[in-house]
Amino acid sequence: MFEGIIIVGIVMCVPIIAIITDHQRRIVKIKGEFVREEIELEKLKQQNYIIETEKMKIELEQMKLDYTSGKNDIVKI
């Protein structure tokens, strides 16, 4: 009788272990996708930072040119 209960218990553990393993695989897959998306987001942030920095450099150069040309106009008068 006791052996029958043990066998039934072991047989019932197999599907439970399969469910737990499947759940863990899904969680790992979701975490992997999340990390991949975070990496992509960081790449986009870095590209945006570089573009904004270049834009600010160009604007600064333009302001310098405008300032120096305005200074020369005052001297000419």
C-alpha positions as CSV (number, residue, x, y, z in Angstrom):
1,M,0.0,0.0,0.0
2,F,2.8,2.4,1.0
3,E,4.7,1.6,-2.2
4,G,1.6,2.4,-4.3
5,I,1.4,5.8,-2.6
6,I,5.1,6.5,-3.3
7,I,4.7,5.5,-7.0
8,V,1.6,7.7,-7.4
9,G,3.5,10.6,-5.7
10,I,6.5,10.2,-8.0
11,V,4.2,10.0,-11.1
12,M,2.4,13.2,-10.0
13,C,5.8,15.0,-9.4
14,V,6.8,14.6,-13.1
15,P,4.1,17.0,-14.6
16,I,4.7,19.5,-11.8
17,I,8.4,19.6,-12.5
18,A,7.7,19.9,-16.2
19,I,5.4,22.9,-15.5
20,I,8.0,24.6,-13.3
21,T,10.8,24.0,-15.8
22,D,8.7,25.4,-18.6
23,H,7.8,28.5,-16.5
24,Q,11.5,29.1,-15.8
25,R,12.4,28.8,-19.5
26,R,9.8,31.4,-20.3
27,I,11.0,33.7,-17.7
28,V,14.6,33.4,-19.0
29,K,13.4,34.0,-22.5
30,I,11.5,37.1,-21.5
31,K,14.5,38.4,-19.5
32,G,16.7,37.9,-22.6
33,E,14.3,39.9,-24.7
34,F,14.2,42.6,-22.1
35,V,18.0,42.8,-22.0
36,R,18.2,42.9,-25.8
37,E,15.7,45.8,-25.9
38,E,17.6,47.7,-23.2
39,I,20.8,47.3,-25.2
40,E,19.0,48.7,-28.3
41,L,17.6,51.6,-26.2
42,E,21.1,52.4,-24.9
43,K,22.5,52.4,-28.5
44,L,19.8,54.8,-29.6
45,K,20.5,57.0,-26.6
46,Q,24.2,57.1,-27.4
47,Q,23.5,57.9,-31.1
48,N,21.1,60.7,-30.0
49,Y,23.7,62.1,-27.6
50,I,26.3,62.1,-30.4
51,I,23.9,63.8,-32.8
52,E,22.9,66.4,-30.2
53,T,26.6,67.1,-29.3
54,E,27.4,67.6,-33.0
55,K,24.4,69.9,-33.4
56,M,25.5,72.0,-30.4
57,K,29.1,72.2,-31.9
58,I,27.7,73.5,-35.2
59,E,25.4,76.0,-33.4
60,L,28.4,77.2,-31.3
61,E,30.5,77.7,-34.4
62,Q,27.6,79.6,-36.1
63,M,27.3,81.8,-33.0
64,K,31.1,82.5,-33.1
65,L,30.9,83.4,-36.8
66,D,27.9,85.6,-36.2
67,Y,29.6,87.3,-33.3
68,T,32.9,87.9,-35.2
69,S,31.0,89.2,-38.3
70,G,29.0,91.5,-36.0
71,K,32.1,92.8,-34.4
72,N,33.7,93.6,-37.7
73,D,30.6,95.6,-38.7
74,I,30.9,97.8,-35.7
75,V,34.6,98.4,-36.4
76,K,33.8,99.4,-40.0
77,I,31.3,102.0,-38.9
